[in-house]
Amino acid sequence: MNTDKHDILEETREIIAPNEGMGLLFLRNVFVGIFLILVVVFPKIFINTQIYFKSREISTLTHEHDALLEENRLINAKVEELKYKNQILDTLF
């Protein structure tokens, strides 16, 4: 009778307490999963980084363009002022 209990226990052991060890198949599946996640995530990170740096470059160029437009406006105003003074001085002498 003891052997019957022992046989039943051995047969149901795998169902009651399955082997908790990680086999090579499980390890391979984990690595494949990590690889697939990285394949999906890295391009997104790369594209976002490129967009960020390009937008910073565009912002810098926009600020420089605005500054140059303002400087051009000031220089044109000075040129007009000098032209006006030159015309006034030419008519006086």
C-alpha positions as CSV (number, residue, x, y, z in Angstrom):
1,M,0.0,0.0,0.0
2,N,2.9,2.3,0.7
3,T,4.2,1.8,-2.9
4,D,0.8,2.6,-4.3
5,K,0.8,6.0,-2.5
6,H,4.4,6.5,-3.5
7,D,3.6,5.7,-7.2
8,I,0.6,8.1,-7.2
9,L,2.7,10.8,-5.6
10,E,5.4,10.4,-8.2
11,E,2.9,10.5,-11.0
12,T,1.2,13.7,-9.7
13,R,4.3,15.4,-8.5
14,E,4.9,17.1,-11.8
15,I,1.3,18.5,-11.8
16,I,1.3,19.5,-8.1
17,A,4.8,21.0,-8.1
18,P,6.2,21.5,-11.6
19,N,9.9,21.7,-12.1
20,E,10.8,25.3,-11.5
21,G,14.1,25.3,-13.3
22,M,14.6,27.5,-16.3
23,G,15.5,25.5,-19.3
24,L,17.4,26.5,-22.4
25,L,14.1,27.0,-24.3
26,F,12.8,29.5,-21.7
27,L,16.1,31.3,-21.7
28,R,16.1,31.5,-25.5
29,N,12.6,32.8,-25.5
30,V,13.5,35.5,-23.1
31,F,16.5,36.6,-25.2
32,V,14.3,36.6,-28.4
33,G,11.7,38.7,-26.6
34,I,14.3,41.2,-25.4
35,F,15.8,41.4,-28.9
36,L,12.4,42.1,-30.4
37,I,11.6,44.8,-27.9
38,L,15.0,46.4,-28.6
39,V,14.4,46.2,-32.3
40,V,11.2,48.1,-31.9
41,V,12.4,50.6,-29.3
42,F,15.8,51.7,-30.6
43,P,14.6,53.1,-33.9
44,K,12.0,55.2,-32.1
45,I,14.6,56.5,-29.7
46,F,16.9,57.3,-32.6
47,I,14.2,59.1,-34.6
48,N,13.1,61.1,-31.5
49,T,16.7,62.2,-30.8
50,Q,17.2,63.2,-34.4
51,I,14.0,65.2,-34.4
52,Y,15.1,66.9,-31.1
53,F,18.5,68.0,-32.5
54,K,17.1,69.2,-35.8
55,S,14.5,71.2,-34.0
56,R,17.2,72.8,-31.8
57,E,19.2,73.6,-35.0
58,I,16.1,75.1,-36.7
59,S,15.4,77.2,-33.6
60,T,19.0,78.5,-33.5
61,L,18.9,79.3,-37.2
62,T,15.5,81.1,-36.8
63,H,16.9,83.2,-33.9
64,E,19.9,84.1,-36.0
65,H,17.8,84.9,-39.0
66,D,15.6,87.2,-36.9
67,A,18.6,89.0,-35.4
68,L,20.1,89.5,-38.9
69,L,16.8,90.9,-40.2
70,E,16.7,93.4,-37.3
71,E,20.4,94.3,-37.9
72,N,19.6,94.8,-41.6
73,R,16.7,97.0,-40.8
74,L,18.9,99.1,-38.5
75,I,21.7,99.4,-41.1
76,N,19.1,100.4,-43.8
77,A,17.8,103.1,-41.4
78,K,21.4,104.4,-40.9
79,V,22.0,104.4,-44.6
80,E,18.9,106.3,-45.3
81,E,19.8,108.8,-42.6
82,L,23.3,109.2,-44.1
83,K,21.8,109.7,-47.6
84,Y,19.4,112.3,-46.2
85,K,22.2,114.1,-44.4
86,N,24.4,113.9,-47.5
87,Q,21.6,115.4,-49.7
88,I,21.0,118.2,-47.2
89,L,24.7,119.0,-46.9
90,D,25.1,119.0,-50.7
91,T,22.3,121.5,-51.1
92,L,23.7,123.8,-48.5
93,F,27.2,124.1,-50.0
